[in-house]
Amino acid sequence: MRPPIDHGTVLIIGAAGGIGRELARLLSPRVRTLVLVAREVQELMPLRDELLLRNPTLGVMLEACHLDDPHAVDALFEHLERHYVRVDVLINNADHTISGLYAEARWKRIEELVHANVVAPAMLTHRLLGPMLERGRGGILMVGSAAARLFLPGAVMFAATQRFLDGFSESLRLELEDTGIPVTFVAPGPLALEPPLPDEVTPFFQLSLHQCAREALAGFERGEALVYPGLGHRWMMRLLRLLPRSFKRGLGRLALGGLRRKLLLHPSSPEAGAPPRPVLLAGGEPSSAS
Ligand SMILES: NC(=O)c1ccc[n+]([C@@H]2O[C@H](COP(=O)([O-])OP(=O)(O)OC[C@H]3O[C@@H](n4cnc5c(N)ncnc54)[C@H](OP(=O)(O)O)[C@@H]3O)[C@@H](O)[C@H]2O)c1
């Protein structure tokens, strides 16, 4: 069950940077058309120029789509339909992240995150699956995060939405098992920033964006259900599965300790519209905010 990449049309959501851009580079010599999506078309233009320079016969469409807007996916599809674009493979790679304590986040931002990370991927998949099933070919690559397997205070909604993507992909994969449409979930760990931050501390098992994209694509083409890119990360995640849930809580508490120290050192005022403090800053007891 190989996804129809060669000479096909691949839609990449979140192609302006990171893994999405690397996937576009890897796919460009093989596909007929790439439909690249980001929030702003201008962000995609340098990539289009680079790809066309190396592959003059490649078809490249650039589309702007704010996934946190509930109507954006409909507008994107209307546009694709008007141009008779038939998508063979969906790569869902965009993610929306907010960091900080959950109680301090504005509800509007939480809603936007849920739209971008949950509603949009589900909707995109739903819109594309019908035609893929009619043709008896297609493929869906969901790029998520190893956060799907962790407890992440400071990124509560992000971790929760990654669990959604994991469960969604695995369950859908079973529904589609005999249809010729593979579904793969990719769960990377820490990736190298490009360009790197000057004072960046390199985490264990950090992988380059290129290597991550290469392994994600290779796993997808082998029809794997789950890809952990990078040997070290893969073994780490396998080991984590064998450890009790309490171990993961311990890791989460460590992360929370780091976040509290950061907040105490660099206190930022809560966002406009956020619920009033007190906030759980130092230890288990609520502390009144100054
Ligand atoms: N980087 C890491 O260390 C890491 C680690 C583990 C997992 N991952 C996962 O890998 C995937 C890609 O991450 P990345 O770091 O490569 O991403 P990135 O460099 O931040 O790029 C994300 C892409 O998504 C687009 N995007 C973000 N929010 C959007 C929205 N609301 N509507 C439309 N487009 C939106 C961005 O468009 P704009 O350019 O317009 O903002 C950009 O093209 C994500 O699912 C992430 O969770 C990343």
The ligand as an SDF file (V2000), in Angstrom:
LIG
                    3D

 48 52  0  0  0  0  0  0  0  0999 V2000
   10.2540   21.7380   15.2110 N   0  0  0  0  0  0  0  0  0  0  0  0
   10.2580   20.8340   16.1630 C   0  0  0  0  0  0  0  0  0  0  0  0
   11.1460   20.7750   17.0420 O   0  0  0  0  0  0  0  0  0  0  0  0
    9.1730   19.7740   16.1880 C   0  0  0  0  0  0  0  0  0  0  0  0
    9.3040   18.7200   17.0830 C   0  0  0  0  0  0  0  0  0  0  0  0
    8.3170   17.7570   17.1190 C   0  0  0  0  0  0  0  0  0  0  0  0
    7.2310   17.8410   16.2810 C   0  0  0  0  0  0  0  0  0  0  0  0
    7.1050   18.8780   15.4170 N   0  0  0  0  0  0  0  0  0  0  0  0
    5.9090   18.9250   14.5660 C   0  0  0  0  0  0  0  0  0  0  0  0
    6.2670   19.0470   13.2010 O   0  0  0  0  0  0  0  0  0  0  0  0
    5.2830   19.7920   12.5070 C   0  0  0  0  0  0  0  0  0  0  0  0
    5.9510   20.9260   11.7830 C   0  0  0  0  0  0  0  0  0  0  0  0
    6.7090   21.6550   12.7070 O   0  0  0  0  0  0  0  0  0  0  0  0
    7.8290   22.6620   12.2580 P   0  0  0  0  0  0  0  0  0  0  0  0
    8.6220   23.0040   13.4730 O   0  0  0  0  0  0  0  0  0  0  0  0
    8.4880   22.1350   11.0620 O   0  0  0  0  0  0  0  0  0  0  0  0
    6.8820   23.8840   11.9220 O   0  0  0  0  0  0  0  0  0  0  0  0
    7.1700   25.3940   11.5380 P   0  0  0  0  0  0  0  0  0  0  0  0
    8.5440   25.6350   11.0680 O   0  0  0  0  0  0  0  0  0  0  0  0
    6.6730   26.1720   12.6850 O   0  0  0  0  0  0  0  0  0  0  0  0
    6.2080   25.4810   10.2820 O   0  0  0  0  0  0  0  0  0  0  0  0
    4.8860   25.2360   10.4420 C   0  0  0  0  0  0  0  0  0  0  0  0
    4.1340   25.5900    9.1940 C   0  0  0  0  0  0  0  0  0  0  0  0
    2.7950   25.5770    9.6080 O   0  0  0  0  0  0  0  0  0  0  0  0
    2.1900   26.7830    9.2410 C   0  0  0  0  0  0  0  0  0  0  0  0
    1.1730   27.1590   10.2240 N   0  0  0  0  0  0  0  0  0  0  0  0
    1.2780   27.2640   11.5620 C   0  0  0  0  0  0  0  0  0  0  0  0
    0.1070   27.6530   12.1050 N   0  0  0  0  0  0  0  0  0  0  0  0
   -0.7510   27.7900   11.0660 C   0  0  0  0  0  0  0  0  0  0  0  0
   -2.0910   28.1930   10.9630 C   0  0  0  0  0  0  0  0  0  0  0  0
   -2.8110   28.5070   12.0310 N   0  0  0  0  0  0  0  0  0  0  0  0
   -2.6470   28.2240    9.7280 N   0  0  0  0  0  0  0  0  0  0  0  0
   -1.9310   27.9180    8.6350 C   0  0  0  0  0  0  0  0  0  0  0  0
   -0.6560   27.5230    8.6690 N   0  0  0  0  0  0  0  0  0  0  0  0
   -0.0710   27.4840    9.8660 C   0  0  0  0  0  0  0  0  0  0  0  0
    3.2970   27.7980    9.1940 C   0  0  0  0  0  0  0  0  0  0  0  0
    2.8810   28.8140    8.3470 O   0  0  0  0  0  0  0  0  0  0  0  0
    3.4430   30.2890    8.5380 P   0  0  0  0  0  0  0  0  0  0  0  0
    4.8340   30.2600    7.9970 O   0  0  0  0  0  0  0  0  0  0  0  0
    2.5100   31.0870    7.7370 O   0  0  0  0  0  0  0  0  0  0  0  0
    3.4170   30.5780   10.0210 O   0  0  0  0  0  0  0  0  0  0  0  0
    4.4300   26.9640    8.6170 C   0  0  0  0  0  0  0  0  0  0  0  0
    4.3210   26.9030    7.2160 O   0  0  0  0  0  0  0  0  0  0  0  0
    4.2840   20.2620   13.5600 C   0  0  0  0  0  0  0  0  0  0  0  0
    3.1700   19.4130   13.5290 O   0  0  0  0  0  0  0  0  0  0  0  0
    5.0250   20.1330   14.8720 C   0  0  0  0  0  0  0  0  0  0  0  0
    4.1740   19.8510   15.9530 O   0  0  0  0  0  0  0  0  0  0  0  0
    8.0630   19.8610   15.3500 C   0  0  0  0  0  0  0  0  0  0  0  0
  1  2  1  0
  2  3  2  0
  2  4  1  0
  4  5  1  0
  4 48  2  0
  5  6  2  0
  6  7  1  0
  7  8  2  0
  8  9  1  0
  8 48  1  0
  9 10  1  0
  9 46  1  0
 10 11  1  0
 11 12  1  0
 11 44  1  0
 12 13  1  0
 13 14  1  0
 14 15  2  0
 14 16  1  0
 14 17  1  0
 17 18  1  0
 18 19  2  0
 18 20  1  0
 18 21  1  0
 21 22  1  0
 22 23  1  0
 23 24  1  0
 23 42  1  0
 24 25  1  0
 25 26  1  0
 25 36  1  0
 26 27  1  0
 26 35  1  0
 27 28  2  0
 28 29  1  0
 29 30  1  0
 29 35  2  0
 30 31  1  0
 30 32  2  0
 32 33  1  0
 33 34  2  0
 34 35  1  0
 36 37  1  0
 36 42  1  0
 37 38  1  0
 38 39  2  0
 38 40  1  0
 38 41  1  0
 42 43  1  0
 44 45  1  0
 44 46  1  0
 46 47  1  0
M  CHG  2   8   1  16  -1
M  END
$$$$
